[in-house]
Amino acid sequence: MTSYLLKAIRIPDLRSKVIFTLIILALYRFLAHIPVPGVDTVALKLFFDSNKALSFLNVFSGGGLRNLSIVAMGVGPYISASIIIQLLTMVVPKLEELSKEGNFGRQRINQYTQALTLPLAIVQSYGLYFTLSKQSLEGVSILPSLSPDKLLGLIIIMTAGTFLLMWIAELITEYGVGQGMSILIFAGIVAGIPGALGTSLSIAETGNILNIIIFTIISFIVITSVVYINEAFRKVEIQYSNKIRGGKTVGGGSSFIPVKINQAGVIPIIFAVSLVLIPSALSGYLQRAVNPSISSIGLWLSLNFQSGSIFYNLFYFTLVFVFTYFYTSVTFNPQKISDEIRQGGGFIPGIRPGRSTIEYLSYIIKRLTFAGGAFLGLIAVLPSIVQGFTGLSSLAIGGTGLLIVVSVILETVKQIESQVISREYETFTR
């Protein structure tokens, strides 16, 4: 892997792509430190430091949420829109036809996704303001109430910030290295590591040194397991029958379909993050209710769904596990794969084409998804488990962030390797 990276730096056009990507990432980090007008950034930072759940959500915004920057929502609205469009592709015939029309279809679907991003960004920016405006720190509101014109300006600024990040991500995809959206999320997580690591080391008193050593060992074990699970797949053998054309036998041979254990990637965790905070958010409103029954429900939610509690971890794990099955069913279509195998003149040895092939592929993906969902759920609640053993209240990087970082690094390195190999091949054939 290191040799390919060194070769990429020596190749002029690849070196230019790497430098371009680094410049764009520097611009992104600069934008993440520009707050929207009229915000007390000091109070916001203190509030986020005191709220573990929101601190975790801050990771996915690249740290911009902590000071309510102009890019505080990150690419979240676009990700939500793309997920909705993927779901609609399964039920809307027109979208399904577009998905099969190659590059033109992908461009048109991307236009629909961008159009849907606009209303989602507006709604989410207002929801973010509404949520923060209801919060207080030591009796003082962390976000003052805004007049309608100032609120409209805040929504426009934050919505424009999301579209600016979308444009930046497209620039990285087209002119840089890696997938733009993933690179931005990766950069946001990595940018938060030095501060969190410094906090963890600052509390390393004599009694905590052993815990930090244990935490470091666990981190290496987790990184190894993440790489292993992320790259693991099951080979489904495909046999191709011989064909006679012009009196000659052509075709034949065998191949395989790689079915990954972690078929859904990090999407289920991103799904779950947006829902796992709902109980704790509702608790504040319910506790202020006049009705004693509703107020008691709010108090129960507040006590039992705090970040790190048993109910919180069980709820989070269940959401991730369920969404893993849900998203895998969207992206992995056994019937479509069965049709493609049959059209290519192939078959799975020992399995009849058609319905039997569909049932066989469904059986495989369900078993693998069970393992993948359990792994993702464990990764999601990993910070709470490690904190329970080590007593460290600040972790340099959580399991979710670690999964994203490792996945993006592996995918980007693969892309660099493929580009290096293609250029070496072109040089060899000249």
C-alpha positions in Angstrom: 0.0 0.0 0.0 2.8 2.4 0.9 4.6 1.7 -2.4 1.5 2.7 -4.4 1.2 5.9 -2.4 4.8 6.8 -3.1 4.3 6.0 -6.8 1.2 8.2 -6.9 3.2 11.1 -5.6 5.8 10.6 -8.3 3.1 10.7 -11.1 2.5 14.3 -11.9 -1.3 14.2 -12.5 -1.9 12.0 -9.5 0.2 14.3 -7.4 -1.9 17.2 -8.6 -5.1 15.4 -7.5 -3.7 14.7 -4.0 -2.6 18.4 -3.6 -6.0 19.6 -4.9 -7.8 17.4 -2.4 -5.7 18.7 0.5 -6.4 22.3 -0.5 -10.1 21.7 -0.7 -10.0 20.0 2.7 -8.2 23.0 4.2 -10.9 25.2 2.8 -13.6 23.0 4.3 -11.9 23.2 7.8 -11.8 26.9 7.4 -15.5 27.1 6.7 -16.2 24.9 9.7 -14.8 27.7 12.0 -17.0 30.5 10.7 -20.1 30.8 13.0 -23.4 32.2 11.8 -24.2 35.7 13.0 -25.7 36.4 16.4 -24.5 33.2 18.2 -22.7 32.9 21.5 -20.0 30.4 20.4 -18.5 30.1 24.0 -21.9 29.0 25.5 -22.5 26.6 22.6 -19.1 24.9 23.1 -19.7 24.6 26.8 -23.1 23.1 26.2 -21.8 20.6 23.7 -19.0 19.6 26.0 -21.6 18.8 28.7 -23.9 16.8 26.4 -22.3 13.5 25.2 -25.1 12.7 22.8 -24.8 16.1 21.0 -21.0 15.8 21.1 -21.4 12.5 19.2 -23.7 14.2 16.6 -21.1 17.0 16.3 -18.7 14.4 14.9 -20.8 13.9 11.8 -20.9 17.7 11.1 -17.1 17.8 11.1 -17.1 19.9 14.3 -19.1 22.7 12.7 -22.1 22.0 14.9 -20.2 22.8 18.1 -19.9 26.5 17.1 -22.9 26.6 14.8 -20.8 27.3 11.7 -22.2 28.1 8.3 -21.6 24.4 7.4 -23.0 23.1 10.7 -25.3 20.6 9.0 -22.6 19.2 7.0 -23.8 16.9 4.1 -26.5 15.4 6.3 -29.4 16.7 4.2 -27.9 15.4 1.0 -27.3 12.0 2.6 -30.9 11.9 3.8 -32.1 12.9 0.3 -30.0 10.2 -1.4 -31.4 7.6 0.9 -35.0 8.7 0.3 -34.3 8.6 -3.5 -32.8 5.1 -3.2 -36.0 3.9 -1.4 -38.2 5.6 -4.0 -36.3 3.9 -6.8 -37.7 0.6 -5.5 -41.4 1.7 -5.7 -41.4 4.3 -8.5 -41.1 2.7 -12.0 -39.8 5.9 -13.6 -36.9 6.1 -11.1 -36.2 2.4 -11.5 -35.9 2.8 -15.3 -33.6 5.8 -14.9 -31.3 3.8 -12.6 -30.8 1.3 -15.5 -30.0 4.0 -18.1 -26.3 4.3 -17.3 -24.6 7.7 -16.9 -27.6 9.7 -18.1 -29.9 8.0 -15.6 -27.4 8.6 -12.7 -27.1 12.3 -13.6 -30.9 12.7 -13.6 -31.3 10.9 -10.3 -28.5 13.1 -8.9 -30.5 16.1 -10.0 -33.6 14.8 -8.2 -31.4 14.2 -5.1 -30.1 17.7 -5.1 -33.6 19.1 -5.6 -34.8 17.1 -2.6 -31.9 18.3 -0.5 -33.2 21.9 -0.6 -36.4 21.4 1.5 -34.6 18.9 3.7 -31.9 21.4 4.4 -34.4 24.1 5.2 -36.4 21.9 7.6 -33.3 20.6 9.3 -31.7 24.0 9.8 -34.9 25.3 11.4 -35.1 22.1 13.5 -31.6 22.7 14.7 -32.3 26.3 15.6 -35.5 25.3 17.4 -33.8 22.5 19.4 -30.8 24.7 20.5 -33.0 27.7 21.3 -34.9 25.6 23.9 -31.7 24.5 25.6 -30.0 26.3 28.5 -26.8 26.1 30.5 -27.0 27.0 34.2 -30.3 28.7 33.5 -29.0 30.8 30.6 -30.3 30.2 27.1 -27.4 29.1 24.8 -29.1 30.5 21.7 -31.2 33.7 21.9 -34.6 33.9 20.2 -34.3 35.5 16.8 -36.7 37.8 15.0 -38.3 36.4 11.8 -35.9 38.2 9.5 -32.8 37.1 11.4 -34.2 33.5 11.6 -34.8 33.5 7.8 -31.2 34.7 7.3 -29.9 31.9 9.6 -31.8 29.3 7.6 -30.6 30.7 4.3 -27.0 30.8 5.4 -27.0 27.2 6.8 -28.9 25.9 3.7 -26.3 27.6 1.4 -23.6 26.0 3.5 -24.9 22.6 2.8 -25.0 23.2 -0.9 -21.5 24.7 -0.8 -20.3 21.5 0.8 -22.1 19.5 -1.9 -20.2 21.5 -4.6 -16.9 21.0 -2.7 -17.6 17.2 -2.5 -18.2 17.1 -6.3 -15.0 18.9 -6.9 -13.1 16.3 -4.9 -14.8 13.4 -6.7 -14.1 14.9 -10.1 -10.7 16.5 -9.7 -9.2 14.9 -6.5 -8.9 11.5 -5.0 -11.6 9.5 -3.3 -15.4 10.0 -3.0 -16.1 13.6 -2.1 -18.9 13.1 0.5 -17.0 10.4 2.3 -13.8 12.4 2.3 -15.6 15.4 3.9 -17.0 13.2 6.7 -13.6 11.6 7.1 -11.9 15.0 7.4 -14.4 16.2 10.0 -13.9 13.1 12.2 -10.1 13.2 11.9 -10.1 17.0 12.7 -11.6 16.2 16.1 -9.0 13.6 17.1 -6.2 15.9 18.4 -8.6 17.8 20.7 -10.2 14.7 22.1 -6.9 12.9 22.4 -5.4 15.9 24.3 -8.4 15.8 26.7 -7.9 12.1 27.3 -4.2 12.5 28.0 -4.7 15.6 30.2 -6.7 13.4 32.7 -4.1 10.7 32.7 -3.3 10.8 36.4 -1.4 8.0 38.0 -4.4 5.9 38.6 -5.6 6.2 35.0 -2.4 5.3 33.1 -3.3 1.6 33.2 -6.8 2.4 31.8 -5.3 4.4 29.0 -3.0 1.5 28.1 -6.0 -0.8 28.1 -7.9 1.6 25.9 -4.9 1.8 23.5 -4.8 -2.0 23.2 -8.6 -2.2 22.7 -8.2 0.5 19.9 -5.7 -1.6 18.0 -7.9 -4.7 18.3 -11.0 -2.7 17.1 -9.1 -1.3 14.2 -8.0 -4.8 13.1 -11.5 -6.2 13.4 -13.0 -3.2 11.5 -10.5 -3.8 8.6 -11.2 -7.5 8.6 -15.0 -7.2 8.7 -15.1 -4.4 6.2 -13.0 -6.4 3.7 -14.6 -9.8 4.4 -17.0 -11.3 1.9 -18.4 -14.6 0.8 -17.8 -15.9 -2.7 -20.9 -17.2 -4.5 -19.5 -19.3 -7.3 -21.1 -18.7 -10.8 -20.6 -21.4 -13.5 -21.0 -20.3 -17.2 -22.1 -22.9 -19.7 -20.3 -23.3 -23.1 -21.9 -21.9 -26.2 -21.2 -22.9 -29.9 -20.8 -20.1 -32.3 -19.7 -20.6 -35.9 -18.8 -24.2 -35.1 -16.5 -23.2 -32.3 -17.0 -23.6 -28.5 -16.9 -20.2 -26.7 -17.7 -19.1 -23.2 -17.6 -21.4 -20.2 -15.5 -21.1 -17.1 -16.5 -19.9 -13.7 -16.5 -16.7 -11.7 -17.9 -15.6 -8.3 -20.1 -12.8 -6.8 -18.5 -11.2 -3.7 -21.2 -10.7 -1.0 -19.8 -8.6 1.8 -20.5 -9.2 5.4 -20.9 -5.4 6.0 -23.0 -4.8 2.9 -24.6 -1.7 4.2 -21.4 0.2 5.2 -22.0 3.0 7.7 -25.4 4.1 6.4 -27.3 2.2 9.2 -25.4 4.1 11.9 -26.1 7.4 10.2 -29.8 6.5 10.1 -29.7 5.5 13.8 -27.9 8.7 14.9 -30.8 10.9 13.7 -33.2 8.8 15.8 -31.3 7.8 18.9 -31.3 11.4 20.2 -35.2 11.7 20.0 -35.9 10.3 23.5 -33.5 12.7 25.2 -34.7 15.6 23.1 -38.4 14.8 24.0 -37.7 14.5 27.7 -37.0 18.3 28.1 -40.4 19.2 26.5 -42.3 16.5 28.3 -40.9 17.5 31.7 -42.3 21.0 31.3 -45.8 19.7 30.7 -48.6 20.6 33.2 -50.0 17.1 33.2 -48.1 15.0 35.9 -48.3 11.8 33.9 -46.6 13.4 30.8 -44.1 15.1 33.0 -43.2 11.8 34.7 -42.7 10.2 31.3 -40.3 13.0 30.4 -38.4 12.5 33.7 -38.2 8.7 33.0 -36.8 9.4 29.5 -34.3 11.8 30.9 -33.0 9.4 33.4 -32.9 6.2 31.3 -31.9 7.5 27.8 -28.9 9.5 28.8 -25.8 8.8 26.6 -24.1 5.7 27.9 -27.1 4.3 29.9 -28.3 0.7 29.4 -31.6 1.8 27.7 -29.7 4.2 25.4 -27.2 1.5 24.3 -30.0 -1.1 23.8 -32.0 1.4 21.8 -29.0 2.5 19.7 -27.9 -1.1 19.1 -31.5 -2.2 18.0 -31.8 0.8 15.6 -28.5 0.0 13.9 -29.3 -3.7 13.7 -32.8 -3.1 12.2 -31.5 -0.4 9.7 -28.7 -2.8 8.6 -31.4 -5.3 7.4 -33.5 -2.5 6.0 -30.7 -0.8 4.0 -29.3 -4.2 2.8 -32.7 -5.1 1.4 -32.7 -1.9 -0.6 -29.2 -2.2 -2.0 -29.0 -6.0 -2.5 -31.7 -7.3 -4.8 -31.5 -11.2 -5.1 -34.1 -11.2 -8.0 -32.1 -8.6 -10.0 -28.9 -10.5 -9.4 -30.5 -13.8 -10.4 -31.8 -12.3 -13.7 -28.3 -10.9 -14.5 -26.8 -14.3 -13.9 -29.3 -16.0 -16.1 -29.0 -13.4 -18.9 -25.2 -13.9 -18.8 -25.6 -17.6 -19.3 -24.5 -18.5 -15.8 -25.8 -20.5 -12.9 -24.9 -21.3 -9.3 -23.7 -24.9 -9.1 -26.3 -27.2 -7.5 -29.0 -24.4 -7.6 -31.7 -24.2 -10.2 -32.0 -20.9 -12.1 -35.0 -18.7 -11.3 -36.8 -18.9 -8.0 -34.3 -21.4 -6.4 -31.4 -19.0 -7.1 -33.4 -16.1 -5.6 -34.1 -18.0 -2.4 -30.5 -19.2 -2.2 -29.1 -15.6 -2.5 -31.7 -14.4 0.0 -30.6 -17.1 2.5 -27.0 -16.0 2.1 -27.6 -12.3 2.5 -29.8 -12.8 5.6 -27.1 -14.8 7.4 -24.4 -12.3 6.5 -26.5 -9.3 7.4 -27.2 -10.8 10.8 -23.4 -10.9 11.4 -22.9 -7.5 9.8 -25.8 -5.9 11.8 -24.5 -7.3 15.1 -21.0 -6.0 14.3 -22.2 -2.5 13.4 -24.4 -2.4 16.5 -21.4 -3.4 18.7 -19.3 -0.7 17.0 -22.0 1.9 17.7 -22.1 1.2 21.4 -18.4 0.6 21.8 -17.5 4.0 23.3 -19.9 3.4 26.2 -18.5 -0.1 26.8 -14.9 1.1 26.7 -15.7 4.0 29.0 -17.3 1.6 31.5 -14.1 -0.5 31.6 -11.5 2.3 31.5 -13.4 5.1 33.2 -12.2 7.6 30.6 -15.0 10.1 29.9 -13.4 11.4 26.7 -12.4 9.0 23.9 -10.2 10.1 21.0 -12.4 8.5 18.5 -15.5 6.4 18.8 -16.3 3.1 17.2 -18.6 4.7 14.6 -16.0 7.3 13.6 -13.3 4.6 13.5 -15.4 2.6 11.1 -15.9 5.6 8.8 -12.2 6.5 8.9 -11.0 3.0 8.1 -13.6 2.5 5.4 -12.7 5.8 3.7 -9.0 5.1 3.9 -9.3 1.7 2.4 -11.6 2.9 -0.4 -9.3 5.8 -1.2 -6.2 3.7 -1.2 -7.9 1.2 -3.5 -8.7 4.0 -5.9 -5.2 5.3 -5.9 -3.8 1.8 -6.5 -6.1 1.3 -9.5 -5.1 4.6 -11.0 -1.4 3.9 -10.5 -1.8 0.4 -12.0 -3.7 1.8 -15.0 -1.0 4.4 -15.7 1.8 1.9 -15.4 -0.1 -0.3 -17.8 -0.5 2.6 -20.3 3.3 3.3 -20.0 4.1 -0.4 -20.6 1.9 -0.7 -23.7 3.3 2.4 -25.4 
